Amino acid sequence: MAQQAEAARRAPLNRERVLRAAVALADEGGIESLSMRRLAQELGVVPMALYKHVANKEQLLDGMVDAVVADIDPPVGGSDWKDAVRGRVLSARRVLLRHRWASRVIESRTGPTPAVLEYLDSMIGTFRDGGFSVDLTHHAMHAMGSRLLGFSQELFDDSGSAGGPDAGAGAGTGAGADALAAMAARYPRIAEVAAAAAHDGESAVGRSCDDQFEFEFALDLLLEGLERLHRQGWTSAGSPRVGG
């Protein structure tokens, strides 16, 4: 094994190898642990050698996003638009669960990377090939948002983090119970929902309120709503506007 590891370290350096090593480091220690110096050490090269393949840290992060997004399953031929979209979104989620740092990096990019653009173009194609108008497709992409890439930003956090509505949940006595009682007294409706929730923290991307059930629940609501609008021949021109 030691010989194999040494042989890998001595393999010719190229962009793919740099990105693969960077993704592995981020998977192991989080994105905060990744630096050009540490990556060079992992690859057994001097830091300057990396700059032949990535111009800077931002370009490295762009490449890592593309490497992750490239692992999302391609569209399945012969399926209808709803099954195709759902399948790819859940594939994207599985990929991001393997690379828990990736959603934060995707959000930090100033613009979509090439692999993200290719993925979004393909998803637009799935809607259009399913009979969606350009108008409805446009609004569908906005409605789906980051969920298309397998993650979402949640407003309601019942993760049990400090100050959250589920803080102290599971602790029947002591400070935990006191904190929960105080929360319930001040925000009774939040406490009611948080107490009824059953979440799997291990399945979350970022925050535990975004567990698999909640993710699929919201995804299915969106897809069923889009299907209804598609059947109705909905257009934004005929839709009432707020304040209109």
ABEGO torsion letter per residue (X at the ends): XAAAAAAAAABBBBAAAAAAAAAAAAAAAEAAABBAAAAAAAAGBBAAAAAAABABAAAAAAAAAAAAAAABBBBBBGBBAAAAAAAAAAAAAAAAAABAAAAAAAAABABBBAAAAAAAAAAAAAAAAAGBBAAAAAAAAAAAEAAAAGBBBBABBAAGBBGBAABGBGBABEAAAAAAAAAAAABAAAAAAAAABBBBAAABBGBAABBAAAAAAAAAAAAAAAAAAAAAGBBAAABBBBGX
